[in-house]
Amino acid sequence: MIIKTTKWTEEELTILEAKAELYTPKQIASILKRHGYFRTPDAISTKLWNLGYSTRPFLDNYSAAEIARILCVHPTTVSGWVRRGWLSTVGILLDIIRFVNGILKGFLTIHHSILKSALPKSTQKPLTTC
């Protein structure tokens, strides 16, 4: 059996990376199709996995870098929380630590006072950007 592989274009990769954390592979396939590219959900899942993104069918997972960006802390701070056991992970894929929404909500509930005192005063109001 011969498998034809088409090299991913820069535009396809840009779309894929922009949609990776928001949509399922099937939804991304539809988005790519609207832009004139034809990729199967399996091809998209494989490419996402190769790029280090989660390919889980539900979209409530976060990387340590995403958590750090949202909370306006350095990524090593998030890694420190993991080492201390404050924040548990669901796994590591290509050196990217993944967390699910429920774990993150529990962490924020338990450690809210510590986080609030650690953040600069200017970021203790509702965050829009850091």
C-alpha atoms as one frame of an Amber mdcrd trajectory, in Angstrom:
protein
   0.000   0.000   0.000   1.379   3.391  -0.982   0.623   6.315   1.274   0.779
   9.713  -0.350   2.063  12.412   1.977   1.840  16.083   1.180   4.183  18.448
   2.959   2.438  20.866   5.338   2.518  24.451   4.079   3.375  27.406   6.306
  -0.226  28.641   6.132  -1.554  25.223   7.175   0.856  25.113  10.120  -0.115
  28.648  11.141  -3.810  27.719  11.123  -3.096  24.448  12.909  -1.099  26.085
  15.707  -3.682  28.860  16.122  -6.518  26.347  16.464  -4.685  23.515  18.283
  -5.769  24.444  21.813  -9.302  25.460  20.841 -10.664  22.847  18.459 -10.730
  19.086  17.923  -8.873  17.558  14.934 -12.206  17.085  13.145 -13.080  20.770
  13.600  -9.601  21.805  12.449 -10.046  19.649   9.329 -13.210  21.618   8.514
 -11.441  24.934   9.092  -8.559  23.885   6.833 -11.038  22.740   4.189 -12.605
  26.233   4.169  -9.103  27.586   3.439  -8.636  25.143   0.567  -6.535  22.507
   2.371  -7.584  18.898   2.666  -6.272  16.993   5.707  -7.894  14.112   7.511
  -8.539  14.307  11.257  -5.983  11.502  11.672  -3.339  13.493   9.786  -4.122
  16.527  11.933  -3.915  14.472  15.143  -0.546  13.089  14.090   0.802  16.539
  13.232  -0.515  18.014  16.510   1.155  15.199  18.440   4.425  15.789  16.566
   4.219  19.496  17.437   3.653  18.691  21.131  -0.040  19.557  21.356  -2.643
  17.459  23.090  -4.976  15.542  20.814  -7.512  14.662  23.476 -11.116  14.909
  22.311 -12.019  17.419  25.030 -10.345  20.758  25.318  -9.899  21.466  29.009
  -6.164  20.937  29.201  -3.415  23.478  29.695   0.369  23.504  29.438   2.628
  24.905  32.156   3.514  27.788  29.820  -0.177  28.629  29.325  -0.815  28.602
  33.069   2.216  30.823  33.652   1.037  33.287  31.001  -2.512  33.416  32.406
  -1.330  33.878  35.998   1.466  36.311  35.042   4.211  34.187  36.602   7.366
  32.638  35.168   7.016  29.052  33.808   9.601  27.838  36.352   7.217  29.002
  39.088   4.580  26.620  37.724   7.206  23.843  37.598   8.014  24.608  41.240
   4.359  24.171  42.190   4.445  20.759  40.500   7.652  19.751  42.360   6.135
  20.835  45.696   3.050  18.731  44.965   0.743  21.751  44.953  -0.295  21.173
  41.344  -0.639  17.699  39.888  -0.250  16.872  36.219  -1.968  14.497  33.852
   1.189  13.739  31.910   4.142  14.973  29.967   4.193  14.962  26.174   7.404
  16.026  24.445   8.593  17.835  27.607   5.302  19.741  27.878   3.547  19.241
  31.213  -0.246  19.024  30.818  -2.920  19.915  33.377  -6.694  19.505  33.216
  -9.176  22.190  34.106 -10.446  20.430  37.262  -6.940  20.095  38.697  -6.210
  23.730  37.927  -9.465  24.919  39.545  -8.689  22.911  42.683  -5.175  24.341
  42.855  -6.428  27.909  42.468  -9.082  27.380  45.140  -6.652  25.933  47.684
  -3.723  28.270  47.004  -5.640  31.475  46.248  -4.243  33.387  49.250  -0.648
  32.368  48.483  -1.014  33.393  44.836  -2.669  36.688  45.720   0.138  37.647
  48.116   2.822  36.558  45.622   1.462  38.630  42.740   2.440  42.288  42.431
  -0.274  44.678  43.651  -0.909  45.909  40.112  -2.025  42.393  39.026  -4.384
  41.692  41.942  -7.276  43.330  40.140  -8.934  41.301  37.364  -6.294  40.406
  34.793  -6.637  41.416  31.191  -2.943  41.348  30.269   0.274  41.051  32.236
